[in-house]
Amino acid sequence: MSPDGTVTDPIPPGRGAATPDGGGVPAPPPIPKRLLTDMLDAAVRDHGARPAVDFLKRRWSYAQIGAQVDHVAAGLQAMGVGPGVRLGLCLPNTPYFVVLYFAALRCGATIVNFNPLYVEHELRHQIRDSGTTVMAVVDVANIHAKVAAIAGECGLEKIIVCPMADILPPLLSIAYRLFKRKDIARWPHDARHVTFRSLAESRAPFRPVPLSPDDVAVLQYTGGTTGVPKAAMLSHANLTANCRQMTLHVGHGAEQNDRIMGVLPMFHVFALTTVLNFSVDTAALMILLPRFELDQFLKTVKRTRPTKLLAVPTMLTAINKAAITREIHFEDLDYCVSGGAPLPFDVRAEFERLTGAKVVEGYGLSETSPILTCNPCEGGIIKDNSAGIAFPGTTIEIRGLDDPHQLMPVGERGEVCARGPQVMQGYWNKPDETAKVFVDGAIRTGDVGYLDADGYLFLVDRIKDVIICGGYNVYPRMIEEALYEHPAILEAVVIGVPDDYRGQAPKAFVVLRPGQSATPELLCEFLTTRISKIEMPREVEIRESLPKTLIGKLSKKELVAEEAAKAKAAAAN
């Protein structure tokens, strides 16, 4: 595959996807290039009466969502939104996100996803880097204030204000206006601000815009493999391909009448594809929550009975803990797909025991729309600690860590590389970074892993996280997995710290399960029969909590910075 996403090579047999029983790879059905708006048009045409969105007990049908998209698209177009315009969505999971996403795409604009919890300097960088000129925000005071404060200096021409009260059920809307008054933004009536309602009530005629599936639909910011924030250019074809691959992988589409729990943020590419795009492609119900708050989440699950749950491991851990003291209701759940971080075996096993639903682990990255591999959802073998088999039409290659042009044999470790129609076109305005991330036409993931004889992918670690101890490669994930075998461990993170003798040494940070006890000495003793001497942590630190990203993944960068500061202070003394 070339960097623009065009398939140039056939899928090599035996490398990448394999049938779960180890047989040959059947030729995948062709994946057509589509527009994202084609998916919405089909859902409105064929399933207009179906509920499309459930948000805090209020529902909209596909026909209603489609009508709003048409009106808002006309309003955006009248405001000057069209091809070449980058429109930012600084929104939590709400119906506003769904409507503005498809309306902007219908106009030919490119979506730029912003995390509403970003601080000003993060917003400033992303607005400037992407060239965003229109931004949608909810009328939450602290979110609007951050965007409004930097709008002039960053070249934001329009701010679309989306009032939360307008999308709540009547009684909840009244209560919100009364009791949350201090949290509601007050914005000036100036040329920069426009309300969502004014766009939705637009009666301006919409002029159809010629669009191509190869047009960039979304700029999805990511640290990538270098840690420098940059935007992956995901085309309509990339994102719709990943939806079709999901449908082929799970084995059903609109006929299933799914109810998909959408609590992971849609500004993150995992939920953008698995909740928003996949739901629309299969005319499923999106059950949206603005954030993961455990009590609200469990009440919503009981009320709506989702059939699919998309989660990260920390969510499943929280659900497992809640089940100790309260009833949980996942009676209709077919399966849960866990992504974003390695899923500890005991967390998966306990969730499956509690719910009777299968938990499958997938793998991907922002640059691949995002899914590359997943364990079988219905039938087939789930292998412990595996990221699963390649999605239809996807090739996984393991390439040499010293020579990326060398393809590694089955069972040998190397850098995970991939080809497929979901692979990005490149990084926005960064041709040098784009050139570095592709090798022989395959995208380099920055992850170390291997394929077994059945085509299942096993991840070992991030290349940048590998600890070099006295010249030996030590993989933090191997130590973390050993720690998770201890019954007292709830969460574990391992990083490399400076070591006078070995250059670097592993250090482990752990959180204990409620009611459990352990000491660093006992944990080290536990590890002696599970990892080698070179892998043994120099220190195990027990903490009340560990840093997490905004979507709930355990985060290492804060711990690395903390240890670097300690080392610097020690050297100064």
C-alpha positions as CSV (number, residue, x, y, z in Angstrom):
1,M,0.0,0.0,0.0
2,S,1.2,3.5,-0.8
3,P,1.0,6.3,1.8
4,D,-2.2,7.6,0.1
5,G,-4.0,4.4,1.1
6,T,-4.1,2.8,-2.4
7,V,-3.8,-1.0,-2.4
8,T,-0.9,-1.8,-4.7
9,D,-0.1,-5.4,-3.6
10,P,-2.2,-8.5,-3.1
11,I,-2.4,-9.9,0.4
12,P,0.5,-12.3,0.8
13,P,-0.9,-15.7,1.9
14,G,0.2,-16.8,5.3
15,R,1.4,-13.4,6.4
16,G,-1.1,-11.4,8.4
17,A,-4.6,-12.7,8.7
18,A,-5.2,-16.4,9.0
19,T,-8.3,-18.4,9.8
20,P,-8.6,-19.1,13.6
21,D,-8.0,-22.8,13.0
22,G,-4.7,-22.1,11.2
23,G,-6.0,-22.7,7.7
24,G,-5.3,-20.6,4.6
25,V,-6.5,-17.1,4.2
26,P,-9.6,-16.8,2.1
27,A,-9.7,-13.9,-0.3
28,P,-11.5,-11.1,1.5
29,P,-14.5,-9.6,-0.2
30,P,-13.6,-6.3,-1.9
31,I,-14.0,-3.2,0.3
32,P,-15.6,-0.4,-1.8
33,K,-14.5,3.2,-1.4
34,R,-17.4,5.2,0.1
35,L,-18.2,8.6,1.5
36,L,-19.0,8.7,5.2
37,T,-22.2,10.6,4.3
38,D,-23.2,7.7,2.1
39,M,-23.5,5.6,5.3
40,L,-25.9,8.1,6.9
41,D,-27.9,8.5,3.7
42,A,-28.4,4.7,3.5
43,A,-29.4,4.5,7.2
44,V,-32.0,7.3,6.7
45,R,-33.3,5.8,3.5
46,D,-33.6,2.2,4.7
47,H,-34.1,2.5,8.4
48,G,-35.4,6.0,9.0
49,A,-37.8,5.0,11.8
50,R,-35.1,3.3,13.8
51,P,-33.8,5.1,16.9
52,A,-30.3,6.5,16.1
53,V,-29.3,8.2,19.3
54,D,-30.2,7.8,23.0
55,F,-28.8,10.6,25.1
56,L,-29.8,10.7,28.8
57,K,-33.3,9.2,28.1
58,R,-34.0,11.4,25.0
59,R,-34.0,9.8,21.6
60,W,-33.7,10.8,18.0
61,S,-34.6,8.5,15.0
62,Y,-32.4,8.2,11.9
63,A,-34.9,10.3,10.0
64,Q,-34.7,13.1,12.6
65,I,-30.9,13.0,12.6
66,G,-30.8,13.0,8.8
67,A,-33.1,16.1,8.6
68,Q,-31.0,17.9,11.2
69,V,-27.8,17.1,9.3
70,D,-29.4,18.6,6.1
71,H,-30.5,21.8,7.8
72,V,-27.2,22.3,9.6
73,A,-25.2,21.6,6.5
74,A,-27.1,24.3,4.7
75,G,-26.5,26.7,7.6
76,L,-22.8,25.9,7.6
77,Q,-22.5,26.3,3.9
78,A,-24.2,29.7,4.1
79,M,-21.6,30.6,6.8
80,G,-18.8,29.8,4.4
81,V,-18.0,26.2,5.4
82,G,-16.9,24.1,2.4
83,P,-13.9,22.3,0.9
84,G,-10.7,23.4,2.4
85,V,-12.3,24.5,5.7
86,R,-11.2,22.7,8.9
87,L,-14.0,22.5,11.4
88,G,-13.2,21.6,15.0
89,L,-15.4,19.5,17.2
90,C,-14.5,20.3,20.9
91,L,-17.5,18.3,22.1
92,P,-18.3,15.4,24.5
93,N,-20.5,12.6,23.3
94,T,-23.7,14.3,22.5
95,P,-26.2,14.5,19.5
96,Y,-24.4,17.7,18.5
97,F,-21.3,15.7,17.7
98,V,-23.2,13.3,15.4
99,V,-25.0,16.1,13.5
100,L,-22.1,18.5,13.1
101,Y,-19.8,15.7,12.1
102,F,-22.0,14.6,9.1
103,A,-23.1,18.1,8.3
104,A,-19.6,19.4,8.0
105,L,-18.5,16.4,5.9
106,R,-21.5,16.9,3.6
107,C,-20.2,20.5,3.0
108,G,-16.8,19.1,2.0
109,A,-15.1,20.3,5.2
110,T,-12.5,18.4,7.2
111,I,-13.2,17.5,10.8
112,V,-10.6,18.2,13.5
113,N,-11.2,16.4,16.8
114,F,-10.4,18.3,20.0
115,N,-10.6,17.0,23.5
116,P,-12.8,19.4,25.5
117,L,-10.5,18.9,28.5
118,Y,-7.5,20.3,26.7
119,V,-5.8,23.3,28.4
120,E,-5.3,26.5,26.4
121,H,-1.8,25.8,25.1
122,E,-2.9,22.4,23.8
123,L,-5.9,24.0,22.0
124,R,-3.7,26.7,20.7
125,H,-1.2,24.3,19.2
126,Q,-3.8,22.2,17.5
127,I,-5.9,25.0,16.2
128,R,-2.8,26.7,14.6
129,D,-1.3,23.5,13.3
130,S,-4.5,22.3,11.7
131,G,-5.7,25.7,10.4
132,T,-9.0,25.2,12.1
133,T,-11.2,28.3,11.5
134,V,-14.6,27.1,12.9
135,M,-15.0,25.4,16.3
136,A,-18.0,23.8,17.9
137,V,-18.2,23.8,21.7
138,V,-20.9,23.0,24.3
139,D,-22.1,25.9,26.4
140,V,-20.2,24.7,29.5
141,A,-18.4,27.8,30.9
142,N,-14.9,26.4,31.4
143,I,-14.8,24.8,27.9
144,H,-16.2,27.8,26.1
145,A,-14.0,30.2,28.0
146,K,-10.8,28.4,26.9
147,V,-11.7,28.5,23.2
148,A,-13.0,32.1,23.3
149,A,-9.9,33.3,25.1
150,I,-7.6,32.2,22.2
151,A,-9.9,32.6,19.3
152,G,-8.6,35.9,18.0
153,E,-4.9,35.0,18.2
154,C,-5.4,31.6,16.6
155,G,-7.5,32.7,13.7
156,L,-10.8,31.1,14.8
157,E,-13.5,32.9,12.7
158,K,-16.5,31.2,14.1
159,I,-17.5,29.5,17.4
160,I,-20.6,27.4,17.2
161,V,-22.2,27.3,20.7
162,C,-24.2,24.1,21.5
163,P,-26.4,24.5,24.6
164,M,-26.6,21.4,26.7
165,A,-30.2,22.2,27.9
166,D,-31.5,22.0,24.4
167,I,-30.7,18.3,24.0
168,L,-31.9,17.1,27.4
169,P,-35.4,15.7,28.2
170,P,-37.9,18.5,29.2
171,L,-37.7,18.1,33.0
172,L,-33.9,17.5,33.1
173,S,-33.5,20.6,30.8
174,I,-35.4,22.8,33.3
175,A,-33.4,21.4,36.2
176,Y,-30.1,22.0,34.3
177,R,-31.0,25.6,33.7
178,L,-31.9,26.1,37.3
179,F,-29.2,24.3,39.2
180,K,-26.3,24.5,36.8
181,R,-26.7,28.2,36.0
182,K,-23.2,29.0,37.1
183,D,-21.7,26.4,34.8
184,I,-23.5,27.7,31.7
185,A,-21.4,29.9,29.4
186,R,-22.4,33.4,28.6
187,W,-21.1,34.4,25.2
188,P,-21.1,37.7,23.4
189,H,-23.6,38.4,20.6
190,D,-20.8,39.2,18.1
191,A,-19.9,38.2,14.6
192,R,-17.7,35.3,15.9
193,H,-20.4,33.4,17.8
194,V,-23.3,31.5,16.3
195,T,-25.7,29.1,17.9
196,F,-26.3,25.5,16.8
197,R,-30.0,26.3,16.8
198,S,-29.6,29.0,14.2
199,L,-27.9,26.5,11.9
200,A,-30.5,23.9,12.6
201,E,-33.3,26.3,11.8
202,S,-31.6,27.4,8.6
203,R,-33.7,27.4,5.5
204,A,-30.9,28.3,3.1
205,P,-30.8,26.1,0.1
206,F,-28.0,23.6,0.1
207,R,-25.8,23.4,-3.0
208,P,-24.4,19.8,-3.4
209,V,-20.6,19.7,-3.2
210,P,-18.6,17.2,-5.4
211,L,-16.8,14.8,-3.0
212,S,-14.4,12.0,-3.4
213,P,-13.8,9.0,-1.0
214,D,-10.1,10.0,-1.2
215,D,-10.8,13.4,0.3
216,V,-9.5,13.9,3.8
217,A,-12.4,13.6,6.2
218,V,-10.7,13.8,9.6
219,L,-7.5,15.2,11.0
220,Q,-6.9,12.9,14.1
221,Y,-4.1,14.1,16.3
222,T,-1.8,11.6,17.8
223,G,1.6,11.4,19.4
224,G,2.4,8.8,16.8
225,T,5.7,6.9,17.2
226,T,7.8,10.0,18.0
227,G,5.7,11.6,20.7
228,V,5.4,14.9,18.7
229,P,1.7,15.8,18.3
230,K,0.7,15.6,14.6
231,A,-2.5,14.9,12.6
232,A,-3.1,11.7,10.8
233,M,-5.0,12.4,7.6
234,L,-7.9,9.9,7.5
235,S,-9.9,9.9,4.3
236,H,-13.6,9.0,3.8
237,A,-12.3,5.8,2.2
238,N,-10.0,5.0,5.2
239,L,-12.8,5.4,7.8
240,T,-15.6,3.7,5.8
241,A,-13.2,0.8,5.0
242,N,-12.6,0.2,8.7
243,C,-16.4,0.1,9.3
244,R,-16.8,-2.4,6.5
245,Q,-13.9,-4.5,7.9
246,M,-15.7,-4.4,11.3
247,T,-18.9,-5.7,9.7
248,L,-17.1,-8.5,8.0
249,H,-15.2,-9.4,11.1
250,V,-18.3,-9.6,13.4
251,G,-20.3,-11.3,10.7
252,H,-23.5,-9.1,10.6
253,G,-24.8,-5.6,9.8
254,A,-28.0,-3.7,10.0
255,E,-30.1,-6.9,10.3
256,Q,-28.8,-7.2,13.9
257,N,-30.6,-4.1,15.2
258,D,-27.7,-3.5,17.6
259,R,-27.6,-1.1,20.6
260,I,-24.1,0.2,21.0
261,M,-22.9,1.7,24.3
262,G,-21.0,4.9,23.5
263,V,-19.3,6.1,26.6
264,L,-15.7,6.3,25.3
265,P,-15.2,9.8,23.8
266,M,-15.9,10.1,20.1
267,F,-13.1,12.7,19.7
268,H,-10.8,9.6,20.1
269,V,-10.5,7.5,16.9
270,F,-11.4,4.2,18.6
271,A,-14.9,5.4,19.5
272,L,-15.2,7.5,16.4
273,T,-15.1,4.3,14.3
274,T,-16.6,1.7,16.7
275,V,-19.4,3.8,18.1
276,L,-20.3,6.6,15.6
277,N,-19.3,5.4,12.2
278,F,-20.0,1.7,12.8
279,S,-23.4,2.5,14.4
280,V,-24.5,4.6,11.4
281,D,-23.1,2.0,8.9
282,T,-25.3,-0.7,10.5
283,A,-28.2,1.5,11.5
284,A,-27.6,0.7,15.1
285,L,-28.7,2.7,18.2
286,M,-25.9,4.8,19.7
287,I,-26.3,5.1,23.5
288,L,-24.3,8.2,24.2
289,L,-23.0,9.4,27.6
290,P,-20.8,12.5,27.9
291,R,-18.3,10.7,30.2
292,F,-17.7,7.5,32.1
293,E,-19.3,8.1,35.5
294,L,-19.9,4.6,37.0
295,D,-23.3,5.1,38.6
296,Q,-24.8,6.8,35.6
297,F,-23.2,4.3,33.3
298,L,-24.7,1.3,35.1
299,K,-28.1,2.9,35.3
300,T,-28.0,3.6,31.6
301,V,-27.0,0.0,30.9
302,K,-29.9,-1.3,32.9
303,R,-32.3,1.0,31.0
304,T,-31.1,0.5,27.5
305,R,-29.7,-3.1,27.6
306,P,-26.8,-2.6,25.1
307,T,-25.8,-5.5,22.8
308,K,-22.3,-4.2,22.2
309,L,-19.8,-2.5,24.6
310,L,-16.7,-0.7,23.5
311,A,-14.3,-0.3,26.5
312,V,-10.8,0.2,27.8
313,P,-9.5,-2.0,30.5
314,T,-9.9,0.5,33.3
315,M,-13.6,0.6,32.6
316,L,-13.9,-3.1,32.9
317,T,-12.0,-3.0,36.1
318,A,-14.4,-0.5,37.6
319,I,-17.4,-2.6,36.5
320,N,-15.9,-5.7,38.1
321,K,-15.4,-3.8,41.3
322,A,-19.0,-2.4,41.3
323,A,-20.4,-5.9,40.9
324,I,-19.2,-6.8,44.4
325,T,-21.7,-4.5,46.0
326,R,-24.5,-4.0,43.4
327,E,-26.4,-5.7,40.6
328,I,-25.2,-5.1,37.1
329,H,-27.4,-5.7,34.0
330,F,-25.6,-6.9,30.9
331,E,-28.2,-9.6,30.0
332,D,-28.4,-8.6,26.3
333,L,-24.7,-8.0,25.8
334,D,-23.2,-10.1,23.0
335,Y,-19.6,-9.1,23.5
336,C,-17.3,-6.4,24.6
337,V,-14.4,-5.1,22.5
338,S,-11.5,-3.8,24.6
339,G,-8.9,-1.6,23.1
340,G,-6.5,1.3,23.9
341,A,-4.3,-0.7,26.3
342,P,-3.3,-4.3,27.2
343,L,-6.2,-6.2,28.8
344,P,-5.1,-8.2,31.9
345,F,-6.4,-11.8,31.8
346,D,-8.0,-11.7,35.2
347,V,-10.0,-8.5,34.3
348,R,-11.3,-10.2,31.2
349,A,-12.1,-13.5,32.9
350,E,-14.0,-11.7,35.8
351,F,-16.1,-9.6,33.4
352,E,-17.0,-12.7,31.3
353,R,-18.0,-14.5,34.5
354,L,-20.1,-11.6,35.7
355,T,-21.9,-10.9,32.4
356,G,-21.8,-14.1,30.4
357,A,-20.6,-12.0,27.5
358,K,-17.3,-12.6,25.6
359,V,-14.6,-10.0,25.8
360,V,-12.3,-9.6,22.8
361,E,-9.2,-7.6,22.5
362,G,-8.3,-5.5,19.5
363,Y,-5.4,-3.5,18.3
364,G,-4.8,-0.5,16.2
365,L,-3.6,3.1,16.1
366,S,-4.9,6.5,15.1
367,E,-3.0,6.3,11.8
368,T,-5.1,3.2,10.8
369,S,-8.6,4.4,11.5
370,P,-7.9,2.7,14.0
371,I,-8.4,-1.1,14.0
372,L,-5.8,-3.5,12.5
373,T,-6.5,-6.7,14.4
374,C,-9.1,-8.2,16.7
375,N,-9.9,-11.6,18.3
376,P,-12.9,-13.4,16.8
377,C,-16.2,-11.9,18.2
378,E,-18.5,-14.8,17.3
379,G,-17.0,-18.3,17.0
380,G,-13.3,-18.9,16.5
381,I,-10.6,-19.0,19.1
382,I,-9.6,-16.3,21.5
383,K,-6.0,-16.6,22.5
384,D,-4.9,-15.3,25.9
385,N,-2.8,-12.1,25.6
386,S,-3.3,-11.9,21.9
387,A,-4.4,-8.9,19.9
388,G,-6.2,-11.2,17.5
389,I,-6.1,-11.8,13.8
390,A,-5.9,-9.2,11.0
391,F,-9.0,-7.5,9.9
392,P,-10.2,-8.5,6.4
393,G,-8.1,-6.9,3.7
394,T,-5.3,-6.1,6.2
395,T,-1.8,-7.5,6.2
396,I,0.3,-7.6,9.3
397,E,4.1,-7.8,8.8
398,I,6.8,-8.3,11.4
399,R,9.9,-6.5,10.4
400,G,13.4,-6.5,11.8
401,L,14.2,-4.1,14.6
402,D,17.7,-3.5,13.2
403,D,16.7,-3.8,9.5
404,P,13.1,-2.8,8.8
405,H,13.4,-4.1,5.3
406,Q,13.8,-7.6,6.6
407,L,10.6,-9.7,7.2
408,M,10.8,-11.8,10.3
409,P,9.6,-15.4,10.3
410,V,6.7,-16.7,12.4
411,G,7.3,-16.5,16.1
412,E,10.2,-14.0,15.8
413,R,9.9,-10.6,17.4
414,G,10.1,-7.4,15.4
415,E,8.3,-4.2,14.6
416,V,4.6,-4.6,13.8
417,C,3.9,-3.1,10.4
418,A,0.7,-3.1,8.4
419,R,-1.0,-2.6,5.1
420,G,-4.7,-2.1,4.4
421,P,-7.4,0.3,3.1
422,Q,-7.7,1.8,6.6
423,V,-4.1,3.1,6.6
424,M,-3.9,6.9,6.7
425,Q,-2.8,9.1,3.7
426,G,0.0,10.6,5.8
427,Y,0.6,13.3,8.5
428,W,-0.9,16.7,7.9
429,N,1.8,19.1,6.6
430,K,4.6,16.8,7.7
431,P,6.1,15.0,4.6
432,D,9.3,14.1,6.4
433,E,7.4,12.4,9.3
434,T,5.2,10.7,6.8
435,A,8.2,9.3,4.9
436,K,9.7,8.0,8.2
437,V,6.5,6.1,9.3
438,F,6.3,4.0,6.1
439,V,8.7,1.3,5.1
440,D,8.4,-0.5,1.7
441,G,4.8,0.9,1.6
442,A,3.8,-0.5,5.0
443,I,3.1,1.7,8.1
444,R,5.4,1.2,11.0
445,T,3.4,1.0,14.3
446,G,6.3,1.5,16.7
447,D,5.2,-1.7,18.5
448,V,7.2,-4.8,19.1
449,G,5.4,-8.1,18.5
450,Y,5.2,-11.4,16.7
451,L,2.8,-13.6,14.8
452,D,2.1,-17.2,15.7
453,A,1.5,-20.0,13.1
454,D,-2.3,-19.2,13.1
455,G,-1.8,-15.6,12.3
456,Y,-2.6,-14.3,15.8
457,L,-0.7,-11.1,16.7
458,F,1.1,-10.9,20.1
459,L,2.3,-7.5,21.3
460,V,5.5,-7.3,23.4
461,D,5.9,-3.6,23.9
462,R,6.3,-0.1,22.4
463,I,9.7,0.3,20.8
464,K,10.2,3.6,22.7
465,D,9.3,1.9,26.0
466,V,12.0,-0.8,25.7
467,I,14.5,-0.6,28.6
468,I,18.1,-1.2,27.7
469,C,19.7,-2.9,30.7
470,G,23.4,-3.5,30.3
471,G,22.9,-4.0,26.6
472,Y,19.9,-6.3,27.0
473,N,16.4,-5.4,25.8
474,V,13.9,-5.5,28.6
475,Y,10.2,-5.2,27.7
476,P,8.1,-3.5,30.4
477,R,4.9,-5.3,29.3
478,M,6.4,-8.7,30.2
479,I,7.1,-7.5,33.8
480,E,3.6,-5.9,34.0
481,E,1.9,-9.1,32.9
482,A,3.9,-11.0,35.6
483,L,2.8,-8.5,38.2
484,Y,-0.9,-8.9,37.1
485,E,-0.7,-12.6,38.0
486,H,-0.4,-11.6,41.7
487,P,-3.9,-11.5,43.3
488,A,-3.3,-8.3,45.1
489,I,-2.4,-6.2,42.0
490,L,-5.1,-4.0,40.5
491,E,-2.9,-1.9,38.2
492,A,0.8,-2.0,37.2
493,V,3.1,0.2,35.1
494,V,6.8,-0.4,34.5
495,I,9.2,2.2,33.2
496,G,13.0,2.5,32.7
497,V,14.9,4.7,35.2
498,P,18.6,5.7,35.1
499,D,21.0,3.2,36.6
500,D,24.7,3.9,37.2
501,Y,25.7,0.3,36.5
502,R,23.3,-0.9,33.8
503,G,22.5,2.4,32.2
504,Q,18.7,1.8,32.8
505,A,16.8,-0.4,35.2
506,P,13.1,-1.3,35.4
507,K,11.0,0.3,38.1
508,A,7.4,-0.9,38.8
509,F,4.5,1.2,40.1
510,V,1.5,-0.7,41.4
511,V,-2.0,-0.1,42.9
512,L,-3.4,-2.8,45.1
513,R,-6.9,-4.2,45.0
514,P,-9.2,-2.9,47.8
515,G,-8.8,-5.1,50.9
516,Q,-5.6,-6.7,49.6
517,S,-2.1,-6.1,51.1
518,A,1.4,-6.7,49.8
519,T,4.9,-5.2,50.3
520,P,7.5,-4.4,47.6
521,E,9.7,-7.2,49.0
522,L,6.9,-9.8,48.7
523,L,6.1,-8.6,45.1
524,C,9.8,-8.9,44.1
525,E,9.9,-12.4,45.6
526,F,6.7,-13.3,43.7
527,L,8.4,-12.1,40.4
528,T,11.6,-14.2,40.9
529,T,9.9,-17.3,39.4
530,R,8.2,-15.4,36.6
531,I,10.8,-13.2,35.0
532,S,14.6,-13.3,34.5
533,K,17.1,-11.6,36.7
534,I,17.8,-8.9,34.1
535,E,14.1,-8.1,34.1
536,M,13.7,-7.8,37.9
537,P,12.6,-4.3,38.9
538,R,15.1,-2.3,40.9
539,E,12.2,-1.0,42.9
540,V,8.5,-1.6,43.3
541,E,6.5,1.4,44.5
542,I,3.0,1.0,45.8
543,R,0.7,3.9,45.2
544,E,-2.9,4.9,45.8
545,S,-3.5,5.6,42.1
546,L,-1.6,5.8,38.8
547,P,-1.8,8.5,36.2
548,K,-4.2,7.9,33.3
549,T,-5.0,9.5,30.0
550,L,-8.2,11.3,29.3
551,I,-9.8,8.1,28.0
552,G,-8.7,6.0,31.0
553,K,-5.5,4.3,29.7
554,L,-2.6,4.0,32.2
555,S,-0.1,6.6,31.3
556,K,3.7,6.4,31.7
557,K,4.9,9.8,30.7
558,E,4.1,11.5,34.0
559,L,6.0,8.7,35.9
560,V,9.0,9.1,33.5
561,A,9.0,12.9,34.0
562,E,8.8,12.4,37.8
563,E,11.7,10.0,37.9
564,A,13.8,12.2,35.5
565,A,13.2,15.2,37.9
566,K,14.3,13.0,40.9
567,A,17.5,12.0,39.0
568,K,18.3,15.6,38.1
569,A,17.8,16.7,41.7
570,A,20.0,13.9,43.0
571,A,22.7,14.8,40.5
572,A,22.6,18.4,41.5
573,N,23.2,17.5,45.1
